């Protein structure tokens, strides 16, 4: 997931902003609601969960751990809760997304690179505000391909089908699926900081996301029979943007913090992620004198299930 991390990679997810109050004040009405898909992370883009590991003693890891060719299946789960206050009244929205991925990594044409083939096997849960069962059915068997760099970045990612909200969300998760790594590989005790600024368009709204992610590689632990290195990341971020909905101009700005732990086995296989994210935001509609504060909570888990 994203190092940005990933708000998740994350994936990151649906904020519905009701402008009905402003419309009741005589503003132009619109049949469509405003969706802001905010990447919040992993180092953004979905929170993935792997169980806490047990310290392992007496086993020496290789000098540097790098991602290797592999075939695996993963369960990806994201749960989002958005709290807003409209006219002093609280409004709560929830969204859950769970799906299964098959990932095949084979040696690429350049040393250290891997060719990636990623398939959405099934969407087992997609429910909450704005969820559409037909979209979940259409998302099954989505295919993606790209080149996985030694740093964990997927380059030249292709595929993904239509541009609907669910497909876009999964595509964001895929793009930020793998952990970000030093180009030389991982070793216990490594630490580094990423500073990132991203310009994205989410739900038709241009957003600027600025983040600072601090990474630390812990000592090896055991997870489901695998010896793994945990990559612990704390990301602090801000986001801002502006758009127009129902004939009204609005702005959105906020900030948040994400905690994530990703696991890579000592033989170079990605094992999963656990992440939790909290952010505060304000949506302002100047013409209506309206300011909508809100808070977003997100949990993402990724788990190898083979």
C-alpha positions as CSV (number, residue, x, y, z in Angstrom):
1,X,0.0,0.0,0.0
2,X,1.0,3.5,-0.2
3,X,3.9,4.9,1.4
4,X,2.4,8.1,0.9
5,X,1.7,6.1,2.0
6,X,-0.8,5.1,1.3
7,X,-3.8,6.3,2.2
8,X,-4.5,3.6,0.9
9,X,-2.5,2.5,-1.1
10,X,-4.7,2.7,-0.9
11,X,-7.8,3.0,-1.0
12,X,-8.6,6.7,-0.4
13,X,-12.4,6.5,0.0
14,X,-15.8,7.7,-0.1
15,X,-16.8,11.0,1.5
16,X,-20.3,12.1,0.6
17,X,-21.0,15.7,1.2
18,X,-24.6,16.6,1.4
19,X,-25.4,20.1,0.0
20,X,-29.1,19.8,0.6
21,X,-29.1,22.4,3.3
22,X,-27.5,24.9,0.9
23,X,-30.0,24.0,-1.7
24,X,-32.9,24.6,0.7
25,X,-31.5,28.1,1.0
26,X,-32.5,28.8,-2.6
27,X,-29.4,27.5,-4.3
28,X,-29.7,25.5,-7.5
29,X,-30.5,21.9,-6.8
30,X,-28.7,18.9,-8.3
31,X,-29.8,15.3,-8.6
32,X,-26.2,14.1,-8.0
33,X,-24.5,14.0,-4.7
34,X,-20.9,15.1,-4.4
35,X,-18.3,12.3,-3.9
36,X,-14.8,13.1,-2.8
37,X,-12.6,10.1,-2.9
38,X,-9.9,11.1,-0.5
39,X,-6.7,9.0,-0.4
40,X,-6.0,8.6,3.2
41,X,-3.7,6.1,4.1
42,X,-1.1,3.9,3.0
43,X,1.2,5.4,2.2
44,X,-2.5,5.5,1.2
45,X,-4.0,4.1,-0.4
46,X,-7.3,0.6,2.5
47,X,-6.1,-0.7,5.8
48,X,-4.9,-4.2,6.0
49,X,-4.4,-6.4,8.9
50,X,-1.8,-8.8,9.7
51,X,-1.6,-10.3,13.2
52,X,1.1,-9.0,15.6
53,X,4.1,-11.2,15.3
54,X,6.3,-13.0,17.8
55,X,9.9,-12.0,18.1
56,X,12.3,-14.7,16.6
57,X,15.7,-15.3,18.1
58,X,18.6,-17.3,16.8
59,X,17.8,-16.8,13.1
60,X,19.9,-14.4,11.0
61,X,18.1,-12.7,8.1
62,X,19.8,-12.1,4.8
63,X,21.8,-8.9,4.6
64,X,19.2,-7.2,2.5
65,X,15.6,-8.3,1.7
66,X,14.2,-7.6,-1.8
67,X,10.9,-8.5,-3.4
68,X,11.2,-11.7,-5.5
69,X,9.1,-13.6,-8.1
70,X,6.0,-15.0,-6.4
71,X,2.4,-16.2,-6.8
72,X,0.0,-15.3,-4.0
73,X,-3.6,-14.5,-3.1
74,X,-4.6,-11.6,-0.8
75,X,-7.6,-10.6,1.1
76,X,-8.0,-6.8,1.1
77,X,-10.4,-5.0,3.5
78,X,-11.2,-1.4,4.0
79,X,-13.7,0.1,6.5
80,X,-14.5,3.8,6.5
81,X,-16.6,5.9,8.8
82,X,-17.3,9.6,8.1
83,X,-18.9,11.9,10.7
84,X,-20.2,15.4,9.6
85,X,-22.3,18.1,11.2
86,X,-24.9,19.8,9.1
87,X,-26.9,22.5,10.8
88,X,-25.6,21.3,14.1
89,X,-27.0,17.8,13.5
90,X,-24.6,14.9,13.3
91,X,-24.6,12.7,10.2
92,X,-22.7,9.4,10.1
93,X,-21.8,7.4,7.0
94,X,-20.1,4.0,6.8
95,X,-18.6,2.1,3.9
96,X,-17.0,-1.4,3.8
97,X,-15.1,-3.0,0.9
98,X,-13.6,-6.5,1.0
99,X,-12.1,-8.3,-2.1
100,X,-9.7,-11.0,-3.0
101,X,-6.7,-10.5,-5.3
102,X,-4.4,-12.9,-7.2
103,X,-0.9,-11.6,-7.8
104,X,1.7,-13.2,-10.1
105,X,5.3,-11.7,-10.1
106,X,7.8,-13.0,-12.7
107,X,11.3,-11.7,-13.6
108,X,11.3,-8.6,-15.8
109,X,13.5,-7.6,-18.6
110,X,15.7,-5.4,-16.4
111,X,17.6,-6.8,-13.4
112,X,15.7,-6.2,-10.1
113,X,12.3,-5.5,-11.9
114,X,9.4,-7.9,-11.8
115,X,6.4,-8.1,-14.2
116,X,3.2,-8.0,-12.3
117,X,-0.2,-9.5,-13.2
118,X,-3.0,-8.7,-10.7
119,X,-6.6,-10.0,-10.9
120,X,-9.6,-9.2,-8.7
121,X,-11.0,-12.7,-8.0
122,X,-14.1,-11.5,-6.2
123,X,-15.7,-8.7,-4.3
124,X,-17.1,-10.4,-1.2
125,X,-18.4,-7.3,0.5
126,X,-19.3,-3.8,-0.7
127,X,-21.9,-2.0,1.4
128,X,-22.7,1.3,2.9
129,X,-23.4,4.8,1.5
130,X,-23.2,4.8,-2.3
131,X,-22.4,1.1,-2.6
132,X,-24.0,-0.5,-5.7
133,X,-24.2,-4.3,-5.9
134,X,-23.9,-4.2,-9.7
135,X,-20.6,-2.4,-9.4
136,X,-19.3,-5.2,-7.2
137,X,-20.3,-7.8,-9.8
138,X,-18.6,-5.8,-12.6
139,X,-15.4,-5.5,-10.6
140,X,-14.8,-9.2,-10.4
141,X,-12.1,-10.4,-12.8
142,X,-10.7,-6.9,-13.3
143,X,-7.1,-7.4,-14.5
144,X,-4.1,-5.1,-14.1
145,X,-0.5,-5.4,-15.3
146,X,2.6,-3.4,-14.7
147,X,6.3,-3.4,-13.8
148,X,7.2,-3.7,-10.1
149,X,10.4,-1.7,-9.3
150,X,12.8,-2.7,-6.5
151,X,11.3,0.3,-4.6
152,X,7.8,-1.3,-4.5
153,X,6.4,1.1,-7.1
154,X,4.2,-0.2,-9.9
155,X,5.2,1.5,-13.1
156,X,3.2,1.5,-16.4
157,X,0.1,0.1,-14.6
158,X,-2.6,-0.8,-17.1
159,X,-6.1,-2.3,-16.9
160,X,-9.0,-1.8,-14.5
161,X,-12.0,-1.6,-16.7
162,X,-14.5,1.2,-16.4
163,X,-14.0,4.5,-14.5
164,X,-16.8,4.0,-11.9
165,X,-16.1,4.9,-8.2
166,X,-15.5,1.2,-7.1
167,X,-13.2,0.5,-10.1
168,X,-11.3,3.7,-9.4
169,X,-10.9,2.8,-5.7
170,X,-9.6,-0.7,-6.5
171,X,-7.2,0.8,-9.1
172,X,-5.8,3.2,-6.5
173,X,-5.3,0.3,-4.1
174,X,-3.5,-1.7,-6.8
175,X,-1.2,1.2,-7.7
176,X,-0.1,1.5,-4.0
177,X,-0.4,-2.2,-3.1
178,X,3.2,-3.1,-2.5
179,X,5.3,-1.6,0.4
180,X,7.7,1.1,-0.5
181,X,11.3,-0.1,0.0
182,X,14.8,1.3,-0.2
183,X,16.2,0.5,-3.6
184,X,19.0,-1.5,-2.0
185,X,16.5,-3.7,-0.1
186,X,15.4,-4.0,3.5
187,X,17.3,-4.6,6.7
188,X,16.3,-4.5,10.3
189,X,17.0,-1.0,11.8
190,X,16.7,0.8,8.5
191,X,14.9,4.2,8.7
192,X,14.0,6.8,6.1
193,X,11.6,9.7,5.4
194,X,9.5,10.3,2.3
195,X,8.1,13.8,1.6
196,X,5.4,13.7,-1.1
197,X,3.1,16.1,-2.9
198,X,0.4,14.7,-5.1
199,X,-2.0,16.4,-7.5
200,X,-5.0,14.2,-8.1
201,X,-8.5,14.5,-9.4
202,X,-11.0,12.7,-7.2
203,X,-14.7,12.6,-8.1
204,X,-14.0,15.4,-10.6
205,X,-12.5,17.6,-7.8
206,X,-8.8,18.5,-8.1
207,X,-7.0,17.8,-4.8
208,X,-3.5,18.5,-3.5
209,X,-2.2,16.1,-0.9
210,X,1.1,16.8,0.9
211,X,2.5,14.1,3.2
212,X,5.6,13.3,5.3
213,X,6.1,9.6,6.0
214,X,8.6,8.3,8.5
215,X,9.6,4.6,8.1
216,X,11.3,2.2,10.5
217,X,12.2,-1.5,9.9
218,X,11.9,-3.5,13.1
219,X,13.5,-6.8,14.1
220,X,12.3,-10.0,12.5
221,X,9.1,-11.6,13.9
222,X,7.1,-14.7,13.0
223,X,3.8,-14.5,11.2
224,X,1.8,-17.6,10.2
225,X,4.9,-19.7,9.9
226,X,6.9,-17.0,8.0
227,X,9.8,-15.0,9.4
228,X,9.1,-11.4,8.4
229,X,10.4,-7.9,8.8
230,X,7.8,-5.3,9.9
231,X,8.0,-1.8,8.3
232,X,6.3,0.6,10.6
233,X,5.2,3.9,9.1
234,X,3.7,7.1,10.5
235,X,2.4,9.5,8.0
236,X,1.2,13.1,8.6
237,X,-0.6,14.7,5.7
238,X,-2.7,17.7,4.6
239,X,-5.2,17.9,1.7
240,X,-7.0,20.8,0.0
241,X,-9.1,21.3,-3.1
242,X,-12.0,23.2,-4.7
243,X,-14.8,22.5,-7.0
244,X,-18.4,23.2,-8.1
245,X,-21.5,21.3,-7.3
246,X,-25.1,22.1,-8.0
247,X,-24.1,25.6,-9.2
248,X,-22.2,26.3,-6.0
249,X,-18.5,26.7,-5.5
250,X,-17.0,24.9,-2.5
251,X,-13.6,24.2,-1.0
252,X,-12.3,21.3,1.1
253,X,-9.3,21.2,3.4
254,X,-8.1,19.0,6.1
255,X,-5.3,17.0,7.8
256,X,-4.7,13.6,9.2
257,X,-2.4,11.0,10.5
258,X,-1.9,7.4,9.5
259,X,-0.2,4.5,11.3
260,X,0.7,1.4,9.2
261,X,2.7,-1.7,9.6
262,X,3.6,-3.8,6.5
263,X,5.3,-7.2,6.5
264,X,7.8,-8.7,4.1
265,X,9.2,-12.2,4.6
266,X,12.9,-12.8,4.8
267,X,12.8,-14.5,1.4
268,X,11.2,-11.4,-0.2
269,X,7.5,-12.1,-0.3
270,X,4.9,-9.5,0.7
271,X,2.7,-10.8,3.6
272,X,0.3,-8.0,4.4
273,X,-0.5,-4.7,6.0
274,X,-2.4,-3.3,9.0
275,X,-3.2,0.5,9.0
276,X,-5.4,3.0,10.9
277,X,-6.1,6.5,9.7
278,X,-7.8,9.5,11.2
279,X,-8.4,12.9,9.6
280,X,-10.4,16.1,10.2
281,X,-11.7,18.2,7.3
282,X,-13.9,21.2,6.6
283,X,-16.1,21.7,3.5
284,X,-17.0,25.4,2.9
285,X,-19.7,26.7,0.6
286,X,-19.0,30.5,0.6
287,X,-22.1,31.6,-1.3
288,X,-24.4,29.9,1.2
289,X,-22.3,30.9,4.3
290,X,-22.0,27.2,5.0
291,X,-19.2,25.4,6.7
292,X,-19.4,21.6,7.2
293,X,-16.8,20.1,9.6
294,X,-16.2,16.4,9.6
295,X,-14.0,13.6,10.8
296,X,-13.0,10.5,8.9
297,X,-11.8,7.1,10.4
298,X,-10.4,4.4,8.2
299,X,-9.0,0.9,8.8
300,X,-7.3,-1.1,6.1
301,X,-5.9,-4.7,6.2
302,X,-4.2,-6.8,3.6
303,X,-3.5,-10.5,4.3
304,X,-1.8,-13.2,2.3
305,X,-4.3,-16.1,2.3
306,X,-2.5,-18.8,0.2
